[in-house]
Amino acid sequence: MSVGSRGSLRPSDYNGFLGSSSRASSRASSARASPVVEERSDFLEKGSRTASTLSAATLASLGGGLSRRGSCDTSISADTEASIREMKDSLVEVEEKYRKAMVSNAQLDNEKTNLMYQVDTLRDTLMELEELLCEKHRECEEKTKDFEREHHAHNVLKFQFEEMKETLKQSEELRTKHGIILGSEVTANGELADRAIDGHADAETASRLNQDSHTPTMSGDSMLEIRLRKLVEERESLLDQVRKYKAIAEQKQKNGTEETGSTDEDDLQNGLDPHILDLQRDANRQISDLKFKLVKSEQEVTALEQNIIRLEGQVSRYKTSAEAAEKVEDELKVEKRKLQRELRSALDRSDELEASNSHLTKRLEKMKANRSALLAQQ
């Protein structure tokens, strides 16, 4: 409809316009009552198209026609005002929904921030616990290695202790078997009872002892056995010599040379006493050393057993702490997965709300533009 045809309007045209306005108002009311967002967008688009049809030329033509027809003017203006009011109401409603969506979006942003902070805190805690667990595992491995070393040393000392104990037992049996009584055969005046050995035998014994003292150092068990065997052999040879010299002395007594024989025998005995005393001192010293080593080894074994008990307690404690740390780690992993799921759901919901917010913003801007156009046309 153009401006030139303003004077040629018929009542049927006004009736058609009123019918279209009433149809638009009915469509607007039905769209406002519908809860679906897409139907409301269709209503707004149709309302904008209806409002756009009310151009300046149409209003001018309507104004010209209404000036000639006063009865139709009131009905048209009433329908237009009703349509504008409905559009304003729908606009207010949409603005209210937009504000609610903004508030909900802000709340979700706050929840998202809180959840991200909790996730970061739990991640830091998990990393600290992992470091602590690694440190505990390392300490447990070190303590286990120390325990194994101490246990090995304990077994070695225990084996040595058993060997020394068996050696002492064998030496006691040998001395008992051959009648060697250390430190108790010397009489009060320094002489030995029932022993008379010549100087040549003493020299051989001393040379053998010197050779034994200059030989390379051997283990305590073998040295003790060798010395005991030598002592037994020397004792037997000395007893043979004593019996031999006794027989010689008896013969000399029978032949009337008792004084000379007794003098030689006294010289032999006086010459043998220091060497036999040295042998006894050496044997006593070796036995005392072995006894001291035995006591010391027993003390070391006791200390090692205490260390083993202490290390076993430490290992059990470290194992318990490691199991507790692993349990806490599993719980934290479960909590972490749960928080990650919640975070993903919150992010998805936030994205949906942002999309809905942008859609509502576009619709609001479009409605504001339509309202400003309608107000400008009025």
Secondary structure, DSSP 8 states (H G I E B T S, - for coil): --SGGGGG--HHHHHHHHHHHHHHHHHHHHHHH---HHHHHHHHHHHHHHHHHS-HHHHHHHHHHHHH-HHHHHHHHHHHHHHHHHHHHHHHHHHHHHHHHHHHHHHHHHHHHHHHHHHHHHHHHHHHHHHHHHHHHHHHHHHHHHHHHHHHHHHHHHHHHHHHHHHHHHHHHHHHHHT--TTTSB-TTS-BTT----HHHHHHHHHHHHHHHHS----HHHHHHHHHHHHHHHHHHHHHHHHHHHHHHHHHHHTT-HHHHHHHHHHHHHHHHHHHHHHHHHHHHHHHHHHHHHHHHHHHHHHHHHHHHHHHHHHHHHHHHHHHHHHHHHHHHHHHHHHHHHHHHHHHHHHHHHHHHHHHHHHHHHHHHHHHHHHHH-
